[in-house]
Amino acid sequence: MFFRKKKIDNLVAAPLNYWEEKSYFLVIIDHDENILANIAKNVTKIKNLKIKNENFSTDEGVFILNIEYENEPYEVGFYLNSFTIPEYYLNKSVSFSKEEIAKLRDAKMALTIFMPFSNNPKKSYHLQLKIATMVVSDSIAIMDESGEKLISFRWAKMAANSKILPSSHDLFTIQAVNHKSGEVWLHTHGLCRCHLTELEILGSNQKNFISHYNLLTTFASFLIDKKDEYFKNNYANIGILINRSPVIATYIPWTDALKIYNNIKIGSVVDRVNGHNSDTSVVFLYKDEVDIQNHILNKIDIYNDYWSDNPIFFISDEETTRMSRLSKERFNYVKKVFNDKDVEVNVKIGLLVDTKDNYEHIWFKLLEINDDKIKLELIQDPYDVKNIHKGDIAWYNVSDITDWIIFTKDMTIDPNNVYLLDIKEEL
């Protein structure tokens, strides 16, 4: 018996949706409290921000502010709307206490804040967080509609008040859709507002999707932080496998990719009727310089024998510096809980490699804190630092830290989600 293949020669991408063209936040509120009337007054409290013009449309109920923030112009819109939170955002969430989840289920109203991003997406996202937490004095959560995620208001306030920009990871989410066959479709949300294409991985599976998730996270972050380098070369060297093969990522539009992935179970044309059909692209790999020069695209599955063996994905120098600054800014949280017998802390330190031209960032167990000194035990063997080994113990400076993790009985805490400790104390 013969079956006719679906014709996919004339696929056309749909226009961007409104939440892809601009960044949309829905700040959950429990009452009006003349929020719209006080927006201008509250926004002017943000440092380095000036209002250039304001306009309120009585017909549409939209308040528009034209502002200048750190010498860049932005147009920010606000309107009140009814709101009911989808239940799947609350399932298994550790970002909120039980009391907060109950209040979120009862929420009926939100203040929508929308704005286009500048060419510096992280700065724009930081500004949107500042505006959201300044115009609403108290909330539980912000629905990041463009990124399809629910943000704790505690996290939003902590991020807004920090001098350090959010991570590129904060600007997007990755969703995994499973098929009964075991096939997995991974795709991002939030990159279009950053003037980038959304990214996808087709044909993943249960064994390898975590590595593919990390690949997608690394690639998306690379595009946010170093998009000019990508567009110059049309590829990004973002990692290395255990067999020393490089992970060189590129992408093509989904309309072209489906001609190559013509037998997939999930992520096909049928699954794109109501979404994932605008500016979204599928990730492919180059194996080497020959592939790069000849634009030979390889599916992700060429490395199926290696994905599960802990591939190393690179972190940009910009992100390493940001993480280091944030870990130092919030190290007091580590000092606060370190003596708890149910807590263990790991610290990442950057060590100069043997070639003396780079740093390798490796993990230690925190044994002792003495003012600005920390006693550490190495918990992994370095790749390119030969004079120290797993189990070695030595003193380092707090200023050497580039990251840290707090392990409690209930959760894992890092500098980005340290607000969860406040929730833990309330339980």
FENLINMO-V636351 format. One line per field, one symbol per residue. ss: DSSP state (a for helix, b for strand, c for the rest). phi: phi as a letter, one per 30 degrees, with the letter a starting at -180 (. if undefined). A space follows every 10 residues. Layout:
ss=???
phi=???
This chain:
ss=cccccccccc cccccccaaa acbbbbbbbc ccccaaaaaa aaacccccbb bbbbbbbccc cbbbbbbbbc cbbbbbbbbb bbccccaaac cccccccaaa aaaaaaccbb bbbbbccccc aaaaaaaaaa aaaaaccccc bbbbccccbb bbaaaaaaaa accccccaaa acbbbbbbcc ccbbbbbbbc caaacccbbb bbbbbcccaa aaaaaaaaaa aaaaaaaaaa aaaccbbbbb cccccbbbbb bbbaaaaaaa ccccccccaa aacccccccb bbbbbbccaa aaaacccbca aaaccccccc cbbcccaaaa aaaaaaaaac aaaaaaaccc cccbbbbbbb bbccccccbb bbbbbbbbbb ccbbbbbbcc cccccccccc ccbbbbbaaa bbbbbbbccc cbbbccccca aaaaaac
phi=.ccddddbdc dbdddddddc dbccccddbc adhheddcde dddddddicb dcababcddc icccccbbbh ibdbcbcbac adabdddddc didcdbdddd dddddddbbb cdbbaddddc eddddddddd dddcdcdbac abddddchac cddddedddd dddcdddedd dbbbccccce djdbccacbj ddddibddcb bcidbddcdd dddddddddd dedddbdddd ddciabdcab cddiddcccb abeedddddc ccbdcbjdee dcdclhbcdb bcdbbcdadd dddchcdcde ddcddbedch dccdcdeddd ddddddddec deddedcddd dccbbcbcbc cddddicacc cbcbcdcabb hccbcbcdca dddbbccbbe jdbacbcedd dcaabcccdc accbedcded dddeddd
